[in-house]
Every structure is written in structure tokens, then in C-alpha cells.
Amino acid sequence: MWNNLSEEVRDLVEAAGFQAPTEVQKAAWEPMLAGENFYMVSPTGTGKTLAYLLPLLEKLETNGQVQAVILAPSQDLAAQIADVARHWAKAKGIKVQSLVGGANIKRQIEKLKGKPELVIGTAGRLNELAQSRKLKLHQVKRLVLDECDRLFSQEQAATTQAFIDRLQQSVSLAAFSATANAEAWAQFEGLREEVFFLDCSQASQALTAKRQHLYLQVSSRKRDDALRRLAQVEGMQALVFVRSIAELDRLKEKLTYRQVPVAVLHSEMTSQDRQNALQGFRQGRYVYLLTTDVAARGMDIPDLPYVIQYDQAEDQATYTHRSGRTGRMGAEGSVLSFVTDRSLRELKKQVPDQAKLEEVFLSQGQVSKEAPVHRDQGTSKSKRGQSQTQKSKNKNKKRKRQQKNKGARRQKK
């Protein structure tokens, strides 16, 4: 496959040190080039972005017309994809523009005058610009739906559909997701007459084989203290998933008070604040990035050692997306879940069947799979043994005295 790339892009592949395409990249290559309509499923961290981006760039022309659109469910994911696309597109002279909500729309309109060939954005902002005729879509040939299950969720389905309806029926569709979602597939299947489903889940398992699934027994009231102690572990850096924004802000306040470097990421922040938090985390300025599921969807943080579930995932699909932030592309990584006896039962249902779930312990600044042996346990046992022995001796002495006294009384009689 790499041999079929243009020379400029192939040079970038070699410079990046890629030895061979991943399974998802090989599977998507021909359908993308042929302009077929398909829905592809592959675990997070298996190279899906390049799976659609590289063949897409091979088809684009430097003619100043928008020929392809990549749709993402969140502003941060769209910005991340745009950064990756610019890196690869620059070699071919392809212009890329990110169009997301939360950013200054006047500046975006001004940048559109630069005539990009590839647009990456969120459905709300794309609809707004298309409605005002600032974004011309008549030359679009290919639409890519990244994190398709999220784009067709109850919250985003109407906005996604509205944008798709703006495109000509001849525009081919390619959808990518980490999980097989029946509802998303049903909606996608109805968009075009000829569509097919590609499942690369099993073929891509080798790329996530070094991802560990761990749990730490901790009561709900002591989870913040567990995070404080984990922050002392050498090399600790983690994306921490919290269920609500209110809890996230409360946790940040507690950890900051205890001098733990921490940043937050959630949907109510401005686009600039989210980018600053992400950049600071990637640069290593923070030990923890506290986030919600929506904000962290599809996020790529190279070589992230830990994902921590402060709050447990609602379902297996959510757990899959969370765990996919670490142990990507064959790298090592650990998903650490805080559990009680009750939540442990639910966690076991969410961990992939082929994965091994292991308990870990936090002791003396280390995360270990071996239960710690406390020194006082042996001492206390010894003391208890000594106490029992002394009690026996005292009983024997008392019994002898009683027998002696009884004998003395008999002699007097």
C-alpha cells in the first residue's frame, strides 16, 4: 500500500518511521480510493485517521475547491484531525481548514478566502456557513464521518443529517467508529443505495495487546485521596474520566489545594481554553487532565501511560472509547478503574472478552499487582501468640496455687 502513495506523501511515511500499514489502513485503502460507501469498525488507537486521510489526499487536487469534508462530533477532535491533516497535506500543497463552533466565525469566513481543498469541522458550524453561502459544497466528492456512532447519537443525529442533506446524492460516504453501533449503522445504511460494513476489530487486536486493564479497590469518599497518592507514582500522567462537570470542578479544586498539577477539559469551556489545557497536558505541565466522555472522544495523546476511571463508564461502548486513549498503535498503557465491590461486578462486564482484568494495590508510591504485606501484621500476630501463651501460664499457676491451698487445708483437718 505504501508503494502506491505519491512520492511526497511516501517520504513523510518513511520519515515517521511507519514500517507497514495497519489492518484498518489496508482495509480502507481501496474503498476510499474507489469512492465507495462503507461503515468501518476498528478499535481506538489502530490508525483510523490515516486510514481515511492518506487515500483522501491522493484523490484531492490543488484547484482551490472544497472537494472533501471530514465531520467530527466535537470541536477538539476536529481540531486534532485538522492538525494531522495539515502535516500530511502540506507535502502535496493541499490546503486544509478547520471550521468548528466556539471559534470566531468572522475569522473562519476570512480564511475560507484562501480556498481550501479539504475542510474539517463540526456539523453545527458547517451548516451555519453553508446556509450563509460562505462555504461552497457543490464540488465535494467525499464525506468522512469520524466517530460515526457519536455523530448519529440522539444529541447530534439531526444536525449531522442536516449537513448530509446539503450534499449532492453522488457524494460518497465513509464512516469510521471504534464500536459497532446498530442504531448508527441503521441510519448510515439508509443514506445511500449501496453501502457495506467492514469490521476490523479482530484483525486489529495486536495493536492493543499491550493495554492493561486494572482496578483499584477504593471507597467513593477516598477516591480524591487515591488520585493524590497516585500522583506521586513515578512517570504518572493520566486522563481522568469524571461523570459530571460539577464533580470535575470540585475534584480540580481539591487536587489543586493538595498541589497536584491538574487541568480540566469539558464542553462548557471555550475552544481556546480547551486547546490550552490539551497543549499543557501534552507538554507534560499537568499530571492529570480531568475530563468528561464527550470532551475526550477520539482524543489522541501520544504515549499516554494511564487512563483513570474516577467514575465508572455507563456501558461497554463508553469503556471502549475511554480505554482507547492509552495503549495505542502497539504502545504500552494502563486503564485503571476505581471500584467498590458492587461496581467491580459491572466493570467485569465492560472489559473486552479477550482482555485480562487485574487488581492492583497502591503502596509506598508504587502501583503493584502484589498485595502489600504490612510489617505490623506479623508483629501483631506474634504479640497475640505471646499473649495467649502468657494467659495459659497464668492459668496453670493459679490452678497449682488452688491445689496447694486445698492440700494445706486437708492437713489442718
Disulfide bonds with the S-S distance in Angstrom:
none
